[in-house]
Amino acid sequence: MNKVILMGRLTRDPEVRYSQGDSPLAIARYTLAVDRRQARNNNGEEQTADFINCVAFGRTAEFAERYLHKGTKIAVTGRIQTGSYTNKDGVRVYTTEVVVEEHEFAESKNASSNNEGGFNGGYNGGGYAGGNNTSAPSGAGDGFMNIPDGIDEELPFN
């Protein structure tokens, strides 16, 4: 099984291109800074995050283009894909990237704007952000939608 789940912040805005042909396909590339679980105490000289290259296709890439920005904290589900190519100097270069199947916001817009790292971006709902659902739910600013009074009678459970 090849399944990857990551949570981190975008290091830059996604780079989006469209394939050529009768039905162009969106392709988004971005790098995710993922904190390591345990920081090593080596006078702060040790790297505490990994920088993971990600690529998304189709609707997921279009969502990335529209809503994801540098500093946005997201959770990504996908698979690892490896490859190789020969560069202009004739040297074989090996690549590893995560092919994104789904991504979702991992914090509210308020939390991301208050982040001390200077990052901004994100979204108030903190919900699903992959596949066909690209609309933002309306909320009261706390990440939860408003439920009108008197709706208790219509709920299928108690």
Secondary structure, DSSP 8 states (H G I E B T S, - for coil): ---EEEEEEESS--EEEE--SSS--EEEEEEEEEE-SS---STT-S--EEEEEEEEEHHHHHHHHHH--TT-EEEEEEEEEEEEEE-TTS-EEEEEEEEEEEEEE-S-HHHHHT-TT------SS--B-STT-------SSSSS----TTGGGG-S--
